Amino acid sequence: MITLSAFGRFKLVDDSGHEVTPRGMRARALIALLALAPGHRRARVWLQDKLWSERSSKQGSESLRQALTEIRRSLGTYASVLIADRESVGLDASQFTVQLNGDGHSDLEPADLELFADLNVPDQEFEQWIRDRRSAFASTSREAPRPTSRPTKIAPAVFFYVSGNVAPGVDMAIGSLLALMTTSLLDFADLQIFQPNDDTFHSGLPPDQGMAVKIVAGGALEQIQLHMIVSDVADQRIFWSKTFHLLSRDMGRDEAALMVAALETVEAILSTFRTWSGNLVIGDCAALLVNRARQSIFRFDKHSLRQADRYLAQAYCYDGRPQILAWRAFVRNIANFQHRSTAFLSEQIDIETLAQEALLDAPGSAISLGVRAHIEYLSGGSQRSSLLLARRAVEADPLNAVNHAILSNTELALGNLRESRASSLQALSLSGSGDYRSFVEFFCCMSAAAEGAYDQATDHAEAALLLRPSFVAPLRYLIALYKHAGRKEALQRVLALMRVNEPDFRLERLLDSDYPVNTLRRIRLIEAIDR
């Protein structure tokens, strides 16, 4: 008999008490999906949709087969518990049971006493499924343990370590690197950040769980290397590493390389928290929820935007940071931009109220400044106030690519086309492979189109669509760009795609004052629609 513990750490044990839990998170999630299914059985297509929703049918089918192989290997002599045919997958109820109570978990903290507490698969369909199951179980199960008071959500910890042989003056570069990363991480969410090298580190008792970020410096006077390593504090398991090269002769001129190193490391930290939260022994908290929300926002579809808003609402309950209000305002801005409505979101909250409250409570926050700047421009407010706020946002967190893109848009509106192009390209250089790169590519499209560089604008718009086919904004610009270039077949193709998203769309809608193409109507490219 195989027993699955549904509370605390996900664990499968056999009759002798030997643990047979698969190592892979998706393999574990697959067992959870089957454990709570009627008769412990689900169709293969249903399972693929929950765990590999963004992959093609063929890729999802292959990934499912690999997960099943991993589960059988882990179960060993109990492999017959798993039953699979061409249509469905199940668990043999005569050999499998789920422990749906708190027995054997007296050592757990109240925050861990939730259904499959450490399961975290970065797929929007699974994330929604597990949240729904946890909510339903908490409200209906009489056996589920319930804390007498609301649990405290402990923020994840990041430990920065610096070592190596450093050339003269390079310590200042490393200091700048640490400052950039710390500023960006603290504005993002409620992380705990420690630098064990510092004498103040031992003044208190730091957490014993979290993520270590090691900066190992090496090299000579001409060039230094920074080896960045992200690992588990507890067992030193490495999640990510990369080497960056800096010119030590003139660190001021190599600021761009320093910023790229900082930005890529920050994104690696956030991605690791999102993907490996269970392994790092981190339950749901504001930092993780905001992290997941940002990933969902830049998928742009209604389901993802609803999910992002739910994540943010829960994060605000855990930790009422004003930055979270700014992100909720940004969700609504994207909803209007993408879908011309916020009605599909669960809560109807005024965008300007959210953005203004965030800025009043956190006037130095980069995300609060950036979102307020963008909404000021879009709502027809003062363009100069928008520019001032956007500049302050970029100064507050130079690594925030989204804010550089917002600054570019405001500069464009004021006719500062060269500055607008430079800001958008800076945003692109900082976006790397981040979730928001498609968003930034679109802002590059706008800045290029404003300068009359239509071929470059087309390249940016097409890149944005390649990254996120569901993103409607680049389609709107490609309509004007293809019409201007006389590319009739391409124009008909994007018009057909637009009508899939907006069945009532017609070319003339781009000229309507209520249609979300404010910037397009400000530049000469709009003349292509009138012809």
Backbone torsions as a table, in degrees:
resi	resn	phi	psi	omega
1	MET	NA	133.4	176.4
2	ILE	-104.5	131.3	-179.5
3	THR	-116.3	130.7	176.2
4	LEU	-104.2	124.6	174.3
5	SER	-86.1	121.5	-174.9
6	ALA	-90.8	-7.7	-179.9
7	PHE	-117.8	152.7	-179.0
8	GLY	70.3	-144.0	-179.6
9	ARG	-69.5	133.1	177.2
10	PHE	-60.6	123.5	-174.8
11	LYS	-149.1	130.1	172.9
12	LEU	-110.0	129.2	177.6
13	VAL	-130.5	151.9	177.0
14	ASP	-94.6	-174.4	-176.3
15	ASP	-59.5	-31.4	-178.4
16	SER	-86.0	1.5	-179.8
17	GLY	87.3	4.1	179.7
18	HIS	-77.8	132.2	-177.7
19	GLU	-78.9	134.1	-179.2
20	VAL	-127.3	31.2	-178.2
21	THR	-70.2	129.7	175.4
22	PRO	-62.8	152.1	179.5
23	ARG	-76.2	-37.8	-174.7
24	GLY	-71.9	139.5	-179.6
25	MET	-67.3	-37.9	179.4
26	ARG	-71.0	-32.7	175.9
27	ALA	-64.1	-41.8	176.9
28	ARG	-64.2	-44.4	-179.8
29	ALA	-61.6	-36.6	177.7
30	LEU	-61.1	-41.8	177.5
31	ILE	-64.6	-40.5	178.5
32	ALA	-61.6	-42.6	178.7
33	LEU	-60.4	-40.9	179.7
34	LEU	-74.5	-35.6	-177.7
35	ALA	-61.7	-35.6	-178.1
36	LEU	-98.7	5.2	179.5
37	ALA	-82.0	152.1	174.7
38	PRO	-58.9	122.8	-178.4
39	GLY	68.0	15.2	-179.2
40	HIS	56.9	37.7	-175.9
41	ARG	-142.5	140.0	177.4
42	ARG	-142.7	154.3	175.3
43	ALA	-68.7	148.2	178.7
44	ARG	-58.7	-41.4	-179.0
45	VAL	-61.6	-41.3	179.6
46	TRP	-62.5	-43.9	-179.5
47	LEU	-65.3	-42.2	178.5
48	GLN	-61.3	-39.6	-178.8
49	ASP	-65.7	-31.4	-178.2
50	LYS	-82.4	-29.0	-173.6
51	LEU	-111.6	-21.1	-179.1
52	TRP	-137.9	51.0	-172.0
53	SER	-66.8	-25.1	-176.8
54	GLU	-93.5	0.7	179.5
55	ARG	-98.4	161.5	176.6
56	SER	-67.6	164.8	-179.9
57	SER	-58.7	-40.8	-179.6
58	LYS	-66.3	-44.3	179.6
59	GLN	-65.4	-40.9	179.1
60	GLY	-63.6	-40.0	179.2
61	SER	-64.1	-41.8	179.3
62	GLU	-67.2	-40.5	178.9
63	SER	-64.2	-38.7	177.1
64	LEU	-62.9	-43.0	178.8
65	ARG	-60.9	-40.4	179.5
66	GLN	-65.1	-40.2	178.9
67	ALA	-64.7	-40.4	178.8
68	LEU	-63.9	-39.3	177.5
69	THR	-63.4	-41.9	178.9
70	GLU	-63.0	-41.6	180.0
71	ILE	-64.0	-45.9	179.6
72	ARG	-60.7	-41.2	179.2
73	ARG	-63.0	-40.7	-179.1
74	SER	-68.9	-38.4	-178.4
75	LEU	-71.4	-22.4	177.1
76	GLY	60.3	-119.4	-177.4
77	THR	-68.1	-13.1	178.7
78	TYR	-99.5	19.2	-176.6
79	ALA	-59.1	-23.9	-179.0
80	SER	-68.5	-11.3	175.6
81	VAL	-59.8	-35.2	-179.3
82	LEU	-86.2	124.0	-178.6
83	ILE	-117.3	127.8	-178.8
84	ALA	-142.9	138.1	171.7
85	ASP	-130.8	-167.9	-174.6
86	ARG	-68.4	-23.6	-175.0
87	GLU	-104.9	-31.0	-171.8
88	SER	-145.7	170.6	178.3
89	VAL	-134.4	141.9	179.7
90	GLY	-150.9	176.4	175.7
91	LEU	-120.2	135.3	-178.7
92	ASP	-70.8	110.3	-176.3
93	ALA	-62.8	-22.7	179.0
94	SER	-76.5	-14.2	-179.1
95	GLN	-121.0	5.1	-172.8
96	PHE	-137.4	138.1	175.6
97	THR	-143.1	153.2	179.0
98	VAL	-112.8	129.6	178.1
99	GLN	-89.5	97.3	-175.2
100	LEU	-98.6	45.1	173.0
101	ASN	-149.2	-178.4	-175.1
102	GLY	-89.4	8.0	-177.5
103	ASP	-58.8	134.8	178.7
104	GLY	81.3	7.6	-177.8
105	HIS	-124.5	33.1	-178.5
106	SER	-67.5	-16.4	-179.0
107	ASP	-86.5	-2.6	-176.5
108	LEU	-83.7	150.2	171.8
109	GLU	-74.4	153.7	179.7
110	PRO	-55.6	-34.9	-178.5
111	ALA	-64.5	-22.8	-179.3
112	ASP	-86.3	-11.8	-175.0
113	LEU	-84.0	67.4	174.2
114	GLU	-138.4	162.8	-175.1
115	LEU	-59.1	123.6	178.7
116	PHE	45.1	58.8	-169.9
117	ALA	-57.8	-32.6	-173.9
118	ASP	-103.6	12.1	177.2
119	LEU	-80.6	125.3	179.4
120	ASN	-147.8	100.3	177.5
121	VAL	-110.6	123.9	-176.8
122	PRO	-75.7	62.4	175.2
123	ASP	-134.3	127.3	-172.3
124	GLN	-60.0	-33.0	-179.6
125	GLU	-70.4	-42.7	178.4
126	PHE	-68.6	-40.5	179.7
127	GLU	-58.1	-41.2	178.8
128	GLN	-68.2	-41.1	179.9
129	TRP	-60.7	-49.0	-175.4
130	ILE	-67.2	-36.0	178.3
131	ARG	-67.2	-41.1	178.0
132	ASP	-63.6	-42.5	-179.6
133	ARG	-65.7	-41.7	179.4
134	ARG	-63.4	-42.7	-179.6
135	SER	-65.8	-45.3	-178.8
136	ALA	-65.2	-40.7	-178.0
137	PHE	-67.5	-40.4	-179.1
138	ALA	-63.8	-32.0	-176.0
139	SER	-89.5	-17.9	-175.0
140	THR	-117.3	-25.7	-175.1
141	SER	-78.3	126.0	177.3
142	ARG	-81.4	-20.5	-177.8
143	GLU	-87.3	-18.7	-175.6
144	ALA	-65.1	131.6	177.7
145	PRO	-67.6	136.1	-177.9
146	ARG	-127.4	122.7	179.0
147	PRO	-65.0	149.0	-178.9
148	THR	-74.9	-21.1	177.5
149	SER	-135.0	162.8	-178.2
150	ARG	-64.0	127.8	-177.4
151	PRO	-66.8	149.1	175.0
152	THR	-83.4	128.6	179.5
153	LYS	-94.5	115.0	-175.6
154	ILE	-86.8	128.8	-178.8
155	ALA	-68.5	141.5	177.1
156	PRO	-60.8	149.8	-177.6
157	ALA	-106.9	140.4	174.3
158	VAL	-121.2	126.4	180.0
159	PHE	-111.8	119.1	176.7
160	PHE	-94.8	126.7	176.2
161	TYR	-119.8	136.8	178.0
162	VAL	-122.3	131.8	178.6
163	SER	-152.1	175.5	176.5
164	GLY	110.9	172.4	177.5
165	ASN	-90.3	112.9	-172.4
166	VAL	-105.5	130.3	176.6
167	ALA	-66.7	157.3	-178.6
168	PRO	-55.0	133.1	177.2
169	GLY	85.8	-15.1	-177.2
170	VAL	-72.1	-21.8	177.7
171	ASP	-59.2	-29.5	176.9
172	MET	-67.8	-37.8	178.4
173	ALA	-65.0	-41.4	179.0
174	ILE	-66.6	-37.1	175.4
175	GLY	-60.8	-41.5	177.7
176	SER	-65.6	-39.9	178.8
177	LEU	-60.0	-46.7	179.1
178	LEU	-63.0	-41.5	-179.3
179	ALA	-64.4	-42.8	179.1
180	LEU	-61.6	-47.4	-177.9
181	MET	-66.4	-42.9	-178.7
182	THR	-64.1	-44.5	179.4
183	THR	-59.2	-46.1	-177.9
184	SER	-65.5	-43.5	-178.5
185	LEU	-67.5	-41.8	-177.8
186	LEU	-69.7	-32.1	177.2
187	ASP	-73.4	-25.2	-177.5
188	PHE	-74.4	-44.9	-175.1
189	ALA	-165.6	-178.5	-173.6
190	ASP	-84.8	60.8	177.0
191	LEU	-82.8	151.2	170.7
192	GLN	-98.8	125.2	-176.0
193	ILE	-119.7	129.5	-178.1
194	PHE	-128.5	149.1	172.7
195	GLN	-125.7	93.9	-174.2
196	PRO	-58.2	-23.7	179.0
197	ASN	-66.5	-24.1	-176.7
198	ASP	-73.8	141.8	179.5
199	ASP	-62.1	-25.6	-177.4
200	THR	-77.2	-9.1	-175.0
201	PHE	-60.7	-37.0	-174.4
202	HIS	-87.5	6.9	179.7
203	SER	-72.8	-20.4	177.9
204	GLY	-135.9	179.1	-179.0
205	LEU	-101.2	105.5	-178.2
206	PRO	-75.2	165.5	176.5
207	PRO	-64.1	155.7	177.2
208	ASP	-102.8	8.3	176.7
209	GLN	-126.7	147.9	177.0
210	GLY	147.3	-156.4	-173.2
211	MET	-118.4	134.8	174.8
212	ALA	-99.9	133.7	175.0
213	VAL	-118.9	108.0	-175.7
214	LYS	-100.8	129.6	177.4
215	ILE	-112.7	107.8	-178.8
216	VAL	-107.9	115.4	-176.7
217	ALA	-99.1	141.6	177.6
218	GLY	-155.1	177.0	179.1
219	GLY	114.9	-174.2	-177.5
220	ALA	-114.9	-166.0	-176.0
221	LEU	-65.8	-36.3	-176.0
222	GLU	-71.5	-41.5	-176.4
223	GLN	-147.9	140.6	175.7
224	ILE	-118.3	157.6	174.8
225	GLN	-116.4	137.3	173.3
226	LEU	-111.8	114.2	177.5
227	HIS	-94.9	113.9	-178.7
228	MET	-102.7	127.1	-176.8
229	ILE	-131.2	125.9	176.7
230	VAL	-107.7	123.3	-176.3
231	SER	-145.0	173.0	177.4
232	ASP	-81.3	128.0	179.5
233	VAL	-59.5	-38.9	-172.4
234	ALA	-72.4	-50.4	-173.6
235	ASP	-115.8	5.0	176.5
236	GLN	66.0	13.0	177.7
237	ARG	-64.9	130.6	-176.4
238	ILE	-86.8	130.1	178.3
239	PHE	-102.2	-29.8	-175.1
240	TRP	-160.5	145.4	173.8
241	SER	-154.1	151.1	178.4
242	LYS	-161.7	149.4	177.7
243	THR	-110.0	132.5	178.5
244	PHE	-117.5	144.1	-178.3
245	HIS	-110.9	131.6	179.9
246	LEU	-127.4	144.7	175.8
247	LEU	-83.3	108.2	-176.6
248	SER	-75.3	-14.1	179.6
249	ARG	-66.4	-34.9	-176.5
250	ASP	-145.7	82.4	-176.0
251	MET	-63.8	-28.5	179.9
252	GLY	-61.6	-40.1	-179.8
253	ARG	-77.2	-17.3	-180.0
254	ASP	-99.4	25.4	-179.0
255	GLU	-61.5	-35.8	-178.9
256	ALA	-61.8	-43.1	179.1
257	ALA	-64.9	-37.3	178.1
258	LEU	-64.1	-42.0	-179.5
259	MET	-66.8	-38.1	178.1
260	VAL	-64.3	-41.9	178.4
261	ALA	-61.7	-43.9	179.8
262	ALA	-64.6	-46.8	-176.7
263	LEU	-63.8	-45.9	-178.7
264	GLU	-64.2	-34.1	178.3
265	THR	-71.0	-40.5	176.7
266	VAL	-60.0	-46.0	179.6
267	GLU	-63.9	-36.0	177.6
268	ALA	-65.2	-40.0	177.9
269	ILE	-61.3	-49.5	-178.1
270	LEU	-65.2	-41.1	178.6
271	SER	-64.4	-38.9	179.6
272	THR	-65.8	-43.3	176.8
273	PHE	-59.3	-40.6	-176.9
274	ARG	-70.0	-40.3	-173.7
275	THR	-85.3	-33.8	-171.8
276	TRP	-117.1	26.1	-176.7
277	SER	-59.6	-37.1	179.0
278	GLY	-64.4	-44.4	179.6
279	ASN	-67.0	-30.0	179.3
280	LEU	-86.4	6.0	178.6
281	VAL	57.3	51.6	179.4
282	ILE	-122.4	118.9	175.8
283	GLY	-86.1	179.1	178.2
284	ASP	-55.7	132.4	177.1
285	CYS	-153.7	173.4	-176.0
286	ALA	-57.4	-44.6	-177.2
287	ALA	-58.8	-46.4	-178.5
288	LEU	-69.2	-38.4	-178.8
289	LEU	-67.4	-41.7	176.6
290	VAL	-64.8	-38.9	177.4
291	ASN	-58.7	-48.4	178.5
292	ARG	-65.9	-35.9	-180.0
293	ALA	-62.5	-45.0	-179.1
294	ARG	-60.6	-40.4	178.3
295	GLN	-61.4	-41.5	-178.0
296	SER	-70.7	-36.8	-177.2
297	ILE	-55.4	-44.6	-172.5
298	PHE	-87.5	17.7	165.9
299	ARG	-91.9	-22.9	168.2
300	PHE	77.1	-22.6	-177.3
301	ASP	-73.0	162.8	-174.5
302	LYS	-61.3	-43.7	-179.2
303	HIS	-58.4	-45.9	-178.1
304	SER	-67.0	-38.6	178.9
305	LEU	-67.2	-39.4	175.0
306	ARG	-61.6	-44.0	180.0
307	GLN	-62.8	-43.5	178.7
308	ALA	-59.5	-42.5	-179.0
309	ASP	-66.9	-35.6	176.6
310	ARG	-66.3	-43.1	176.8
311	TYR	-57.0	-46.0	-177.0
312	LEU	-67.0	-38.7	178.2
313	ALA	-62.4	-42.1	178.9
314	GLN	-69.8	-38.9	178.3
315	ALA	-59.7	-38.9	-179.3
316	TYR	-67.6	-31.2	175.5
317	CYS	-67.1	-36.7	179.2
318	TYR	-73.4	-40.3	-175.4
319	ASP	-151.4	103.9	-172.0
320	GLY	-76.0	57.4	179.4
321	ARG	-77.8	136.0	179.6
322	PRO	-62.2	-26.0	178.1
323	GLN	-58.6	-31.8	180.0
324	ILE	-67.0	-34.7	175.4
325	LEU	-64.1	-38.3	177.9
326	ALA	-62.7	-42.1	178.1
327	TRP	-64.4	-37.1	178.7
328	ARG	-67.1	-35.2	174.4
329	ALA	-64.6	-40.1	-179.8
330	PHE	-64.7	-38.6	175.7
331	VAL	-56.6	-45.1	-178.4
332	ARG	-69.2	-33.6	175.9
333	ASN	-64.4	-44.6	178.0
334	ILE	-64.8	-37.9	178.3
335	ALA	-60.2	-43.9	177.5
336	ASN	-65.9	-42.4	-178.1
337	PHE	-63.7	-43.8	-174.2
338	GLN	-86.3	-43.8	-170.5
339	HIS	-117.3	-0.8	-179.9
340	ARG	59.6	26.2	-179.4
341	SER	-166.2	152.1	170.6
342	THR	-115.7	8.4	-174.5
343	ALA	-62.6	-24.7	-177.6
344	PHE	-79.8	-9.7	176.4
345	LEU	-76.9	151.1	-172.8
346	SER	-70.3	-29.4	-179.8
347	GLU	-120.0	129.7	177.9
348	GLN	-95.2	98.0	-177.8
349	ILE	-121.4	137.5	-178.3
350	ASP	-64.4	129.6	-176.5
351	ILE	-62.8	-47.8	-176.1
352	GLU	-64.9	-34.2	177.7
353	THR	-63.4	-45.3	178.2
354	LEU	-61.4	-48.1	-176.8
355	ALA	-65.4	-40.6	-178.6
356	GLN	-69.2	-40.2	178.6
357	GLU	-64.2	-39.6	178.1
358	ALA	-62.0	-41.8	-178.2
359	LEU	-71.2	-37.0	179.0
360	LEU	-65.3	-39.1	-177.5
361	ASP	-84.0	-22.5	-180.0
362	ALA	-138.9	70.6	-175.0
363	PRO	-67.1	-15.5	178.6
364	GLY	-100.8	1.5	-177.6
365	SER	-77.2	129.7	-178.7
366	ALA	-62.6	-44.7	-177.3
367	ILE	-69.7	-35.6	177.2
368	SER	-65.0	-42.2	178.7
369	LEU	-66.0	-44.9	-177.0
370	GLY	-65.0	-45.3	179.9
371	VAL	-65.2	-42.3	178.4
372	ARG	-62.2	-40.4	178.5
373	ALA	-61.1	-43.6	-177.5
374	HIS	-67.5	-42.1	-179.0
375	ILE	-70.0	-34.0	176.6
376	GLU	-60.0	-42.6	179.1
377	TYR	-68.7	-47.7	-175.3
378	LEU	-67.4	-30.6	-177.1
379	SER	-86.1	5.5	178.2
380	GLY	80.9	21.3	178.4
381	GLY	-79.3	-157.5	-178.2
382	SER	-74.8	121.6	178.8
383	GLN	-68.1	-33.4	179.8
384	ARG	-71.2	-35.9	174.7
385	SER	-64.9	-39.8	177.4
386	SER	-61.1	-43.0	179.8
387	LEU	-63.5	-43.6	-180.0
388	LEU	-62.0	-45.9	179.8
389	LEU	-63.8	-41.8	-179.3
390	ALA	-65.1	-39.9	177.6
391	ARG	-64.1	-42.0	177.9
392	ARG	-63.8	-36.0	178.9
393	ALA	-63.1	-44.0	-179.9
394	VAL	-67.1	-37.1	177.4
395	GLU	-67.3	-37.6	-178.2
396	ALA	-66.4	-37.5	179.3
397	ASP	-144.1	91.7	-177.8
398	PRO	-63.7	-14.3	-178.3
399	LEU	-87.6	-9.1	-174.2
400	ASN	-78.9	99.5	-176.1
401	ALA	-64.3	-35.2	-179.7
402	VAL	-62.2	-40.3	179.3
403	ASN	-68.8	-35.2	174.0
404	HIS	-61.7	-38.3	177.9
405	ALA	-65.8	-41.9	178.5
406	ILE	-63.4	-41.6	176.6
407	LEU	-59.5	-42.9	178.7
408	SER	-57.0	-42.3	-177.9
409	ASN	-65.9	-40.6	179.0
410	THR	-68.8	-40.1	177.7
411	GLU	-62.4	-38.6	177.8
412	LEU	-61.6	-44.8	-178.1
413	ALA	-60.8	-31.1	179.9
414	LEU	-88.8	2.6	177.8
415	GLY	85.5	7.7	178.7
416	ASN	-87.4	72.4	-168.4
417	LEU	-68.0	-39.8	-179.9
418	ARG	-64.8	-44.6	178.3
419	GLU	-63.7	-38.3	179.8
420	SER	-61.7	-43.6	-179.7
421	ARG	-65.0	-42.0	-179.5
422	ALA	-63.1	-41.2	-179.6
423	SER	-66.2	-39.3	-179.7
424	SER	-68.1	-38.6	178.7
425	LEU	-70.0	-32.8	174.1
426	GLN	-64.5	-41.2	176.7
427	ALA	-59.8	-42.4	-179.1
428	LEU	-65.5	-39.7	-179.7
429	SER	-65.9	-25.1	180.0
430	LEU	-91.4	-11.9	-173.0
431	SER	-80.7	-25.9	177.6
432	GLY	50.1	-129.1	177.3
433	SER	-105.6	25.4	-178.1
434	GLY	-64.5	161.9	-179.3
435	ASP	-58.7	-25.3	-172.2
436	TYR	-95.5	7.1	-175.3
437	ARG	-60.2	-38.8	178.5
438	SER	-60.0	-42.7	177.6
439	PHE	-58.6	-45.5	-178.4
440	VAL	-67.7	-40.8	177.3
441	GLU	-56.8	-37.5	179.7
442	PHE	-66.0	-40.3	178.5
443	PHE	-67.3	-31.7	172.7
444	CYS	-65.1	-37.8	176.1
445	CYS	-58.7	-46.4	-179.4
446	MET	-62.5	-44.7	-177.7
447	SER	-67.0	-37.5	178.2
448	ALA	-68.1	-41.8	179.2
449	ALA	-62.9	-36.9	180.0
450	ALA	-64.5	-32.8	178.4
451	GLU	-83.2	-4.4	-177.9
452	GLY	84.0	9.3	178.0
453	ALA	-86.7	73.2	-169.1
454	TYR	-70.0	-32.7	177.1
455	ASP	-64.5	-43.5	177.6
456	GLN	-64.6	-41.1	178.8
457	ALA	-60.4	-41.4	178.7
458	THR	-63.6	-42.2	178.2
459	ASP	-59.3	-44.3	-179.6
460	HIS	-64.9	-43.3	-179.2
461	ALA	-64.1	-42.7	179.4
462	GLU	-66.6	-35.9	176.6
463	ALA	-65.1	-40.7	178.9
464	ALA	-60.5	-42.2	180.0
465	LEU	-70.8	-34.5	178.0
466	LEU	-62.7	-38.6	180.0
467	LEU	-75.3	-39.1	-178.8
468	ARG	-138.2	87.9	-178.3
469	PRO	-59.2	-20.9	-179.1
470	SER	-83.0	-5.4	-176.3
471	PHE	-77.6	114.8	-173.1
472	VAL	-80.3	-34.2	-173.5
473	ALA	-53.5	-45.9	178.4
474	PRO	-61.8	-32.2	177.4
475	LEU	-60.5	-41.0	-179.2
476	ARG	-61.2	-40.0	179.1
477	TYR	-73.4	-36.6	179.5
478	LEU	-64.3	-30.5	175.6
479	ILE	-58.6	-49.2	179.6
480	ALA	-67.7	-41.0	-177.6
481	LEU	-66.4	-43.9	179.4
482	TYR	-68.5	-36.3	178.9
483	LYS	-66.4	-42.0	178.6
484	HIS	-62.8	-39.0	-178.2
485	ALA	-81.5	-5.6	-179.5
486	GLY	72.4	24.3	-179.4
487	ARG	-89.0	82.8	-170.1
488	LYS	-64.3	-44.0	-178.4
489	GLU	-65.0	-43.1	178.2
490	ALA	-63.9	-38.3	178.6
491	LEU	-62.4	-45.1	179.7
492	GLN	-64.0	-33.8	179.1
493	ARG	-65.6	-45.8	-178.0
494	VAL	-73.5	-29.7	174.9
495	LEU	-63.8	-40.2	177.8
496	ALA	-64.5	-40.5	177.6
497	LEU	-65.0	-39.0	178.1
498	MET	-62.9	-37.8	-178.1
499	ARG	-73.5	-19.8	171.6
500	VAL	-66.8	-41.5	179.8
501	ASN	-80.8	-36.9	-179.0
502	GLU	-132.9	91.6	-175.1
503	PRO	-55.9	-26.9	-177.9
504	ASP	-91.0	8.4	-174.3
505	PHE	-68.7	139.7	171.3
506	ARG	-140.5	157.0	-173.7
507	LEU	-54.0	-39.5	-175.3
508	GLU	-67.6	-14.9	-179.5
509	ARG	-60.9	-27.5	179.7
510	LEU	-64.1	-17.9	180.0
511	LEU	-91.9	-13.1	-176.4
512	ASP	-72.1	138.5	-176.0
513	SER	-66.6	-21.9	-178.2
514	ASP	-94.9	2.4	-179.5
515	TYR	-88.7	138.8	-170.6
516	PRO	-76.9	64.5	173.7
517	VAL	-135.9	51.1	-177.9
518	ASN	-51.0	-48.4	-174.9
519	THR	-68.3	-39.8	179.6
520	LEU	-58.9	-39.5	-179.1
521	ARG	-70.2	-12.7	-179.1
522	ARG	-90.8	-12.2	-173.4
523	ILE	-115.8	164.6	-172.1
524	ARG	-65.7	-22.0	-178.6
525	LEU	-57.4	-26.7	-178.3
526	ILE	-61.5	-22.3	-179.7
527	GLU	-62.5	-25.4	179.3
528	ALA	-63.2	-28.6	-179.3
529	ILE	-74.3	-30.9	-177.5
530	ASP	-76.9	-20.1	-174.7
531	ARG	-76.5	NA	NA
